[in-house]
Amino acid sequence: MLEDHKKALNVMRDVLNKRLSSPDETHQGDVLDHLIKDMKVENFLTKEFAVQLRFGLLFVTFDSLSATLTLAFKLLAENPTVLEELTVINETLRLGSVTPGLIQRARKDIQVN
């Protein structure tokens, strides 16, 4: 089990290093690209932190999906007019973020009455 963990982390390190050394035009706009972008401005986001975070994301997505969906339905039930004004998926992920250390950015300010 420990060997598999080490192998997975090594694969993730290799992918990160390849992405860091590749030109920006080849990037895919995925979570890793966002981490790399944040690594350039946030000191705590080291290569090793990014690798460990991605490894952790493999496991938290299984448990967090139902909690995030439950939160989305609860918010919609309590605020039916919000659906017209907000992009529900982005708002739910922002409110129910399960990724420690991942920086969230608002695309634009939205006034809620």
LUMVOZA-434370 format. One record per residue (C-alpha): residue in three letters; residue number from 1; x, y negated, z. Coordinates in nm, 4 decimals. Layout:
N
+-----+-----+----------+----------+----------+
:   r :   k :        x :        y :        z :
+-----+-----+----------+----------+----------+
: ala : NUM :        X :        Y :        Z :
...
+-----+-----+----------+----------+----------+
REM end
This chain:
113
+-----+-----+----------+----------+----------+
:   r :   k :        x :        y :        z :
+-----+-----+----------+----------+----------+
: met :   1 :   0.0000 :   0.0000 :   0.0000 :
: leu :   2 :   0.2771 :  -0.2451 :   0.0886 :
: glu :   3 :   0.4595 :  -0.1593 :  -0.2333 :
: asp :   4 :   0.1474 :  -0.2395 :  -0.4365 :
: his :   5 :   0.1192 :  -0.5719 :  -0.2561 :
: lys :   6 :   0.4812 :  -0.6536 :  -0.3399 :
: lys :   7 :   0.4326 :  -0.5532 :  -0.7046 :
: ala :   8 :   0.1234 :  -0.7711 :  -0.7360 :
: leu :   9 :   0.3028 :  -1.0693 :  -0.5832 :
: asn :  10 :   0.5990 :  -1.0185 :  -0.8180 :
: val :  11 :   0.3686 :  -1.0123 :  -1.1204 :
: met :  12 :   0.2056 :  -1.3335 :  -0.9995 :
: arg :  13 :   0.5471 :  -1.4946 :  -0.9465 :
: asp :  14 :   0.6476 :  -1.3982 :  -1.3010 :
: val :  15 :   0.3280 :  -1.5448 :  -1.4464 :
: leu :  16 :   0.3768 :  -1.8677 :  -1.2484 :
: asn :  17 :   0.7393 :  -1.9012 :  -1.3585 :
: lys :  18 :   0.6487 :  -1.8400 :  -1.7236 :
: arg :  19 :   0.3705 :  -2.0966 :  -1.7057 :
: leu :  20 :   0.5998 :  -2.3506 :  -1.5370 :
: ser :  21 :   0.8578 :  -2.3115 :  -1.8111 :
: ser :  22 :   0.6089 :  -2.3249 :  -2.0993 :
: pro :  23 :   0.5042 :  -2.6440 :  -2.2779 :
: asp :  24 :   0.1850 :  -2.8107 :  -2.1578 :
: glu :  25 :   0.0123 :  -2.7415 :  -2.4897 :
: thr :  26 :   0.0113 :  -2.3671 :  -2.4213 :
: his :  27 :  -0.1707 :  -2.3969 :  -2.0916 :
: gln :  28 :  -0.5163 :  -2.2475 :  -2.0580 :
: gly :  29 :  -0.6991 :  -2.4837 :  -1.8198 :
: asp :  30 :  -0.7408 :  -2.2136 :  -1.5565 :
: val :  31 :  -0.6862 :  -2.2148 :  -1.1793 :
: leu :  32 :  -0.3130 :  -2.1664 :  -1.2243 :
: asp :  33 :  -0.2886 :  -2.4743 :  -1.4454 :
: his :  34 :  -0.4717 :  -2.6780 :  -1.1824 :
: leu :  35 :  -0.2363 :  -2.5473 :  -0.9127 :
: ile :  36 :   0.0661 :  -2.6380 :  -1.1244 :
: lys :  37 :  -0.0727 :  -2.9870 :  -1.1806 :
: asp :  38 :  -0.1321 :  -3.0285 :  -0.8057 :
: met :  39 :   0.2157 :  -2.8915 :  -0.7271 :
: lys :  40 :   0.3612 :  -3.1979 :  -0.8999 :
: val :  41 :   0.1949 :  -3.4385 :  -0.6546 :
: glu :  42 :   0.1382 :  -3.2383 :  -0.3341 :
: asn :  43 :   0.4494 :  -3.1443 :  -0.1356 :
: phe :  44 :   0.2897 :  -2.8536 :   0.0518 :
: leu :  45 :   0.2059 :  -2.6734 :  -0.2746 :
: thr :  46 :   0.5198 :  -2.4723 :  -0.3283 :
: lys :  47 :   0.5664 :  -2.1875 :  -0.5746 :
: glu :  48 :   0.5278 :  -1.9328 :  -0.2968 :
: phe :  49 :   0.2148 :  -2.1030 :  -0.1634 :
: ala :  50 :   0.0624 :  -2.0922 :  -0.5128 :
: val :  51 :   0.1444 :  -1.7214 :  -0.5463 :
: gln :  52 :  -0.0026 :  -1.6358 :  -0.2056 :
: leu :  53 :  -0.3100 :  -1.8488 :  -0.2743 :
: arg :  54 :  -0.3776 :  -1.6696 :  -0.6038 :
: phe :  55 :  -0.3331 :  -1.3332 :  -0.4336 :
: gly :  56 :  -0.5799 :  -1.4380 :  -0.1639 :
: leu :  57 :  -0.8296 :  -1.5510 :  -0.4256 :
: leu :  58 :  -0.8475 :  -1.1943 :  -0.5529 :
: phe :  59 :  -1.0065 :  -1.0886 :  -0.2255 :
: val :  60 :  -1.2112 :  -1.3900 :  -0.1161 :
: thr :  61 :  -1.4103 :  -1.3978 :  -0.4376 :
: phe :  62 :  -1.5814 :  -1.0711 :  -0.3516 :
: asp :  63 :  -1.7176 :  -1.1921 :  -0.0172 :
: ser :  64 :  -1.7646 :  -1.5574 :  -0.0991 :
: leu :  65 :  -1.9851 :  -1.5192 :  -0.4051 :
: ser :  66 :  -2.2943 :  -1.4215 :  -0.2086 :
: ala :  67 :  -2.2345 :  -1.6952 :   0.0480 :
: thr :  68 :  -2.1912 :  -1.9574 :  -0.2248 :
: leu :  69 :  -2.5066 :  -1.8445 :  -0.4054 :
: thr :  70 :  -2.7013 :  -1.8472 :  -0.0778 :
: leu :  71 :  -2.5810 :  -2.2019 :  -0.0105 :
: ala :  72 :  -2.6826 :  -2.3082 :  -0.3623 :
: phe :  73 :  -3.0355 :  -2.1718 :  -0.3254 :
: lys :  74 :  -3.0708 :  -2.3240 :   0.0221 :
: leu :  75 :  -2.9634 :  -2.6674 :  -0.1029 :
: leu :  76 :  -3.1964 :  -2.6451 :  -0.4013 :
: ala :  77 :  -3.4891 :  -2.5399 :  -0.1844 :
: glu :  78 :  -3.4310 :  -2.8303 :   0.0536 :
: asn :  79 :  -3.3708 :  -3.0869 :  -0.2245 :
: pro :  80 :  -3.5569 :  -2.9929 :  -0.5432 :
: thr :  81 :  -3.5021 :  -3.3357 :  -0.7012 :
: val :  82 :  -3.1266 :  -3.2987 :  -0.6655 :
: leu :  83 :  -3.1272 :  -3.0434 :  -0.9454 :
: glu :  84 :  -3.2096 :  -3.3214 :  -1.1888 :
: glu :  85 :  -2.9207 :  -3.5420 :  -1.0711 :
: leu :  86 :  -2.6388 :  -3.3020 :  -0.9881 :
: thr :  87 :  -2.4472 :  -3.0287 :  -1.1562 :
: val :  88 :  -2.5410 :  -2.7672 :  -0.9000 :
: ile :  89 :  -2.2564 :  -2.5276 :  -0.9575 :
: asn :  90 :  -1.9863 :  -2.7930 :  -0.9081 :
: glu :  91 :  -2.1581 :  -2.9379 :  -0.6026 :
: thr :  92 :  -2.2061 :  -2.5956 :  -0.4437 :
: leu :  93 :  -1.8430 :  -2.5048 :  -0.4982 :
: arg :  94 :  -1.7365 :  -2.8378 :  -0.3506 :
: leu :  95 :  -1.9524 :  -2.7951 :  -0.0403 :
: gly :  96 :  -1.8837 :  -2.4254 :   0.0042 :
: ser :  97 :  -1.5154 :  -2.4217 :  -0.0841 :
: val :  98 :  -1.3500 :  -2.1049 :   0.0399 :
: thr :  99 :  -1.0055 :  -2.1862 :  -0.0929 :
: pro : 100 :  -0.7855 :  -2.3417 :   0.1744 :
: gly : 101 :  -0.5353 :  -2.5900 :   0.0411 :
: leu : 102 :  -0.6885 :  -2.6266 :  -0.3039 :
: ile : 103 :  -0.7418 :  -2.9925 :  -0.3744 :
: gln : 104 :  -1.0918 :  -3.0810 :  -0.4977 :
: arg : 105 :  -1.1385 :  -3.3815 :  -0.7224 :
: ala : 106 :  -1.4673 :  -3.5528 :  -0.7957 :
: arg : 107 :  -1.5118 :  -3.6196 :  -1.1669 :
: lys : 108 :  -1.7382 :  -3.9147 :  -1.0985 :
: asp : 109 :  -1.9293 :  -4.0693 :  -0.8099 :
: ile : 110 :  -2.2982 :  -3.9788 :  -0.7902 :
: gln : 111 :  -2.5457 :  -4.1842 :  -0.5920 :
: val : 112 :  -2.7950 :  -3.9668 :  -0.3989 :
: asn : 113 :  -3.1030 :  -4.1398 :  -0.2619 :
+-----+-----+----------+----------+----------+
REM end
